[in-house]
């Protein structure tokens, strides 16, 4: 009997093309993998609301790893216990204060609310949805909940700016900063809340041995799952960090 695999796949830069579409050939391929009994898991930095159309297109019934592992959504899987990690807002305020002078915009969100210092068109794929409330303005005044994410726009690409952003978490050894591939953005994450940790949880739920796992990605936020999976595949268009860990 052939083993059943868990196949975790990133969206942007991996499953999606430059127009944020999945080719029909790819759709049919992943549907066939599902029909053959394999577990297909979407693993992305996106929120559920901007992943669900792709999930439905692939006709999946499995959990999703969202917010780079900060939220595991059960979706159509029966009996799977959803999980979320939220940053205490007091931590967020201290970290943002430490970044002062190095960033030009701030975005945070929960499942149904987004807080932005000011509009950020390049991040619309994350918050452009009729199912989310968007609150603009001073986040120190407006943030009322512990958020799932913190994303900041760097003022420039200099080493000095990046160092200041990295040092913003020096009082929080459980957190790290990750810079986005080919962009001016950086995000906060908890060290043991990554895509890797999400797919480990899902593999355990389905009783899949780690030696029957595959991860496919293209960027820094995929590194941990590429390392953990038995087969790690970095996209040819991916950055060098991802390729080194595949």
N, C-alpha and C positions, 0 to 999 in steps of 0.2 A: 504493500500500500504506500502510495506516495505521501510524503509529509505535507502538512498544511503550513504555509508560511504566513507570517505577518509582514506586510510590505508597507512601510511608512514613507509617505512622499510629501515633500514640500510643495507649495503652490507657486508663489512668485519667483520667476527665474528657473523653475523646474518643470512643474506640470503645465504652467500657463505660458503662452507665447507673449510677444511684445504687446499684443492687443488685449491681453488678459483673457484669452480664450483657450479652451482645450480643443485640440484638433479632433475631428470625428474618428480618425484612426486610433488616437490615444484613448478616447472614450470607449470604443469597442474593445480595445485590448484590456483595459482595466475591468470592464464588465465581464469579460471572459475569465479573467483571473478570479473574480468574485464567484462566478458560476462554478468554477473548478474547486471552490471551497477555501480559497485563500482569503486572509483578512486584510483588507485595504484600509489604511488609516491616513487621513489627511492630517498633516502636522505643519502648522503655520504660525506666524506671528500675528495673523489677522484675528479679529473677533469672530464669534460664531455668525453674526449677522451678515458678514461679507464672505463667508465660506459656504453658506448653506445652499446657494444656487449651484455651485460646483458639486457639492455633496449629492444633491438631488439628480443632477445631470448624470452622475456616475451610478446612480441607483444604489447608494451605499446604505447599510444598516448597522454600521459600526460606530464606536465612539470617535470623537475628533479631538486632537490636541490643538488648542487655540492659545493665543497670547504667548506663544513660545513655551508652553507648558504650565503657565500660571492658572489656566482653566482647562479642565478635561470635560468635554460635553458628552453626555450619554447619547444624545440624539435618538435614533430609533432602536438602540440596543436595549434589550429587555434585561433589567436587573443590574445594570451597571451603575455604580454609585458615582455621581458627578463630584468633581473636586475643584476648589478654587483657592488660590493664595492671594491675599491682598496686602499691600504695603501699608503699615500704619501711617496715617497722614502726617503725624508729627515727624516721622523719619523723612518723609517726602519734603516737608518744609525745610528741614535742616539741610538736606542734600541740595535742593534748589538754591538755597541761600549761599552755599559753598560754590555753586557754579556761576554766581553773579559776575557779569562782565565777559563770560565765555559763551553765552548762549543768547539766541534771539527770539526763541519761541518755546513754549512748553505745552505738551499735550498729555492728559491723563484720562483714564476711562474706567468705567465699570461695564457690566453687560448692557446697560441701557442708558447711560449718561456719559457724555464726553465733555471734558473741561479743556478749553484752549485759551491761552493768553490772547491770541489773535488768530484770524483765519489762516489756514495753512493748506493751500490747494494741493500740494504734493502728497498730503496725507489723507486726501478725500476718500481713497479706497478703504480706509479704516473707519471713517465716521459718517460717510455720506449714506444715510439710510433713513427711511421714514420711521424706523423703529427705535430711533435714538434721539434723546434730547441733547442739544449742544449748548453749552454755557460758555460765553466768551467773557474775557476780562481777567482781572487780577485773581489768580488762582489761590493766593493766600486768603482772600476774602470769600471766594466762591466755593472752594472745595469743602464739601460737607461729609464725604464718605471716604473710606479707605479705598484707594484705587488698585486696579489690577496691573496697571502699566504706568510708566513714566517715560516719555519720549521727548527729547530736546533737540532743537536745531542749533548746531554750532555756528558761531559767528564767522569762523574761517577754518581752514584745514591745517593750521600751524601746529607744530609740536607743543607750543606753549598752551594753546587753547585746549588741546586734547589732554595734556597733563593736568590742567586745572579741573577738567571734567572728571578724569580718573580719580583725582585726589578727593573729590566730593564725597566719596564713600569710605574714607579712611577710618571713620568712627563706627563703621558697620561692616565687620569682617564677613558677615553672611551674604553681603551683596557684591555685585560686580557691575561694571559698565561695559557695554558691547557697542562698538561702532559699526554702523551699517555699511555694507559693501557698496562702493561707488555712489555715496551720497554724503550729505552733511549732517546726518542724524545719528544720535546715540540713544541707547535705552538702558534702563536699569533692570537687572534681573537678580533673582535669588539663586545662589549657587546650585542648590539641589532641586530647583524647579525649572527644568529645561525640557526640550522636546524628548530628550533621552528618558527622563523620568516619567513623562507621559506615556511613551510607548512601552516602557517596562511595566507600568501599571496595566495597560491594555493587554499586553502579552500574558501577564499573570491571570487576568480575567478569563482569557480564552484557553488557558493551559498550554500555551505555546512555548516550547523550549527556546531559549535565546539563540541556539545554534540554527534555528529556522526563522531568522529575522533578517530583513533587508531594509536599509534606509537609503533614501535618495534625496539629495539636496544640493545647494549651490553656494552657501554663504556661512558666515561666522555662527549664526544662530542654529546651524545644522551640525556643527562639529561634534557636539556631545553624542548625538544619535548616530552619526556616521562612525564614531569610535566604538560605540556600544554594540551596534548590530553586527551580526556575523558577516554580512556583506554590506559594505558601505560604498555607495556609488555617488561620486561628485559629477555634476554636469560639466560638459566641456566648456560652457560659458561661465562656470563658477569661478570664485576667486581662489587664489593659491592656497589659502589656509584650509578651505574645504577639501581641495584636491590632496593636500598632504595627509589628511585624516581619512581618506577613503581607501 
